[in-house]
């Protein structure tokens, strides 16, 4: 790499590239046909959405009570009925299987 002595040294001025860029380069709003302002607006909106600030309007206790009230109003009885029907179905199916196996001469445990 060092076959040419002094290749790393710049013959030009010693000005800091980053300070030059910060002072002189201006970003265009529509470079390559892209609307930079629209893109930045969308990124900002998505960032705010990802924070999900609307989810923090309740503390844990308020959420628990609101959840319980909602369940009581919307479907607790129906959910209990479905659960009961599932238990009845499984019990009846087990009895039928037991009876069919017993009639065939086998055992059911």
ABEGO torsion letter per residue (X at the ends): XAABBGAABBABBABBAAAAAAAABBBBAABGGBBAAAAAAAAAAAAAAAAGAAAAABBAAAAAAAAAAAAAABGAAAAAAAAAAAAAAAAAAAAAAAAAAAAAGBBBX
